[in-house]
Amino acid sequence: MGKHRPNAPQWVWYTFGGKLPAHLAEWVLHDVTCRTWVLRHLLRALTQLAPFCVVVLLLPGPLHIRLSSLALGLLVGLFYSISAMGESCEHRVIKHGYPPGIGRETRAMYREVRRATRNETRRRRPPE
């Protein structure tokens, strides 16, 4: 990954679907292909859901109804976000100039490298 990362306003813009400057394209590819890409996606989803959560909490009514509405809204929002996770990440890298399928292929390549490294480490370990 390059040394460039988005600042806070750029990251929020990116989280809500905006395009980052060209010098951050490598970071976008890293963001959707690194080992923690699922956690990063969930963090983006929670950031997108945060304004709705604030609105629900500010509505008048009993607190238990607002909290249960908030919990249900978060569950539904996260469910849909997780169900479209791969496509969403692919859309992000395509938007930043990469060819279609590069995110999925890069994640598969990283997975194979980690698996091979793990197997090699196991083979080199002396028997106990």
C-alpha positions in Angstrom: 0.0 0.0 0.0 1.2 3.5 -0.7 1.9 6.0 2.0 -1.1 8.1 1.2 -4.3 7.8 3.2 -7.4 9.9 3.1 -8.0 12.5 5.8 -11.1 12.4 7.9 -13.4 14.4 5.6 -12.2 12.5 2.6 -12.8 9.2 4.4 -16.4 10.2 5.3 -16.9 11.3 1.7 -15.6 7.9 0.5 -17.8 6.1 3.0 -20.9 7.7 1.6 -19.9 6.7 -1.9 -17.8 9.6 -3.1 -14.7 9.3 -5.3 -11.3 10.1 -3.8 -8.5 11.9 -5.6 -6.4 9.7 -8.0 -3.4 9.6 -5.6 -5.6 7.6 -3.1 -6.7 4.9 -5.6 -4.0 2.5 -4.2 -5.4 3.0 -0.7 -8.9 2.2 -2.0 -7.7 -1.1 -3.4 -6.0 -1.9 -0.1 -9.2 -0.9 1.8 -11.3 -3.5 0.0 -8.7 -6.3 -0.3 -6.7 -6.3 3.0 -7.1 -8.9 5.6 -9.6 -6.8 7.5 -11.7 -5.8 4.5 -14.9 -7.2 6.1 -14.4 -5.2 9.3 -13.7 -2.0 7.2 -16.8 -2.6 5.2 -18.9 -3.0 8.4 -17.3 0.3 9.8 -18.3 2.1 6.6 -21.9 0.6 6.9 -22.2 1.7 10.5 -21.0 5.2 9.6 -23.7 5.4 6.9 -26.3 4.2 9.4 -25.2 6.7 12.2 -27.3 9.7 11.0 -30.4 7.5 10.9 -29.6 6.3 14.4 -29.4 9.8 15.7 -32.7 10.7 14.1 -34.4 7.7 15.7 -33.0 8.5 19.1 -34.3 12.1 18.9 -37.8 11.2 18.0 -40.4 11.6 20.7 -41.8 8.6 22.4 -40.9 5.9 25.0 -37.2 5.1 25.1 -37.7 1.3 24.9 -39.5 1.8 21.6 -36.8 4.1 20.2 -34.1 1.7 21.2 -35.8 -1.4 19.8 -36.5 0.6 16.6 -32.8 1.5 16.5 -31.7 -2.1 17.0 -34.0 -3.4 14.3 -32.9 -0.7 11.9 -29.3 -1.5 12.5 -29.9 -5.2 12.0 -31.7 -4.7 8.7 -29.2 -2.1 7.5 -26.2 -4.4 8.4 -28.0 -7.4 6.8 -28.4 -5.6 3.5 -24.9 -4.2 3.7 -23.4 -7.6 4.3 -25.4 -9.2 1.5 -24.0 -6.7 -1.0 -20.5 -6.5 0.5 -18.6 -8.0 -2.5 -20.5 -6.0 -5.1 -20.1 -2.8 -3.1 -16.3 -3.2 -2.8 -16.0 -4.0 -6.5 -17.9 -0.9 -7.3 -15.5 1.2 -5.2 -12.4 -0.1 -6.9 -14.0 0.3 -10.4 -15.0 3.9 -9.5 -11.3 4.5 -8.7 -10.0 3.3 -12.1 -9.4 -0.4 -11.6 -10.7 -3.1 -13.9 -13.8 -5.1 -12.9 -13.0 -8.1 -10.8 -9.7 -6.9 -9.4 -10.9 -6.7 -5.8 -12.1 -10.2 -5.8 -9.0 -11.5 -7.5 -6.7 -9.6 -5.2 -8.5 -11.0 -2.1 -8.2 -14.5 -3.5 -4.5 -14.0 -4.2 -3.9 -12.7 -0.7 -5.9 -15.7 0.7 -3.7 -18.1 -1.2 -0.5 -16.4 -0.1 -1.6 -16.5 3.6 -2.6 -20.2 3.2 0.7 -21.1 1.6 2.7 -19.2 4.3 0.7 -20.9 7.1 1.3 -24.3 5.6 5.0 -23.6 5.1 5.3 -22.6 8.7 3.6 -25.7 9.9 5.9 -27.9 7.8 9.0 -26.2 9.1 7.9 -26.6 12.7 9.7 -29.5 14.4 7.5 -32.3 15.7 6.8 -32.2 19.4 
